[in-house]
Amino acid sequence: MLGRFPASLLDPRYFYAALAGYLLAVAAFPVFKTTPSFLFILKLFDALGLAIFSVLGAQVALQHNLNLLSTVLLGLLTGIGGGVLRDVLANEVPLVLRQEVYALASLIGVMTLWFAYHAGISVTVAVILGAIVVFVIRLAAIYWHLNLPRVSRH
């Protein structure tokens, strides 16, 4: 979107990290599937992925000196894109299209990152702060079953 080649295709470390995550998931699945909190563990990792990818997309926008709207859109697309793809491949309605607090967590975290950075905080601290905000909001929504209001069709 910004006229640059995706970093994930330039640097093989991204592929190796994804492969390591896959192998870890395959190895851990037999152990975790019998755990009563298995679903929570999956949601925990999903929240972590949402946080990391949201702020990575926003960080790219900051590197290009983009405005708040562009930064939010790039962070959101990067953050929720993987989850949407996962859900579509699993033949499920994507989380972002349900009532769950998913994209909202990404939105608030990316905005936190942008405002922190523009308030003079270093990009590293702003990215960490933004990721923590996304992660905490998403975990709170999971733990307390928080949902966004549904719009009535009538």
TACORSUL-V272202 format. One record per pair of residues at least 24 apart in sequence whose C-alpha atoms are under 10 Angstrom apart, sorted by the first residue. I is the first residue (numbers start at 0). GAP is how many residues later the second one is. Records with the same first field share a line. If there is no record, write none. Layout:
I=GAP, GAP
//
This chain:
0=73
1=58, 59, 62, 72
39=99, 102, 103
42=95, 96, 99
43=91, 94, 95, 98
44=90
45=36, 37, 89, 92, 93
46=32, 36, 55, 58, 59, 84, 87, 88, 89, 90, 91, 92, 95
47=83, 84, 86, 87, 88, 90, 91
48=30, 31, 33, 34, 82, 85, 86
49=25, 26, 28, 29, 30, 31, 32, 33, 52, 53, 55, 56, 81, 84, 85, 88
50=24, 28, 29, 54, 55, 58, 59, 76, 77, 79, 80, 81, 82, 83, 84, 85, 86, 87
51=26, 27, 54, 75, 76, 78, 79, 80, 82, 83
52=24, 25, 26, 27, 28, 29, 53, 78
53=24, 25, 26, 27, 49, 51, 52, 53, 55, 56, 73, 76, 77, 80
54=24, 51, 52, 54, 55, 56, 57, 58, 59, 71, 72, 73, 74, 75, 76, 77, 79
55=54, 71, 74, 75
56=53
57=51, 52, 53, 55, 56, 69, 72
58=51, 54, 55, 58, 64, 65, 67, 68
60=53
61=51, 52, 55, 56, 61
62=60
65=48
66=47
67=42, 43, 46, 47, 50
68=42, 45
70=36, 39, 40, 42, 43
71=34, 35, 36, 37, 38, 39, 41, 42
72=34, 37
73=36
74=31, 32, 34, 35, 36
75=26, 27, 28, 29, 30, 31, 32, 33, 34
76=26, 29
77=28
78=24, 26, 27, 28, 31, 55
79=26
97=49, 50, 52
98=47, 48, 49, 50, 51, 52
99=38, 41, 42, 45, 46, 47, 48, 49
100=36, 37, 38, 39, 40, 41, 44, 45, 46, 47, 48
101=32, 33, 35, 36, 37, 39, 40, 45, 46
102=31, 35
103=30, 33, 34, 44
104=25, 26, 28, 29, 30, 31, 32, 33, 34, 35, 36
105=24, 25, 27, 28, 29, 31, 32
106=26, 27
107=25, 26, 29
108=24, 25, 26, 27, 28
109=24
//
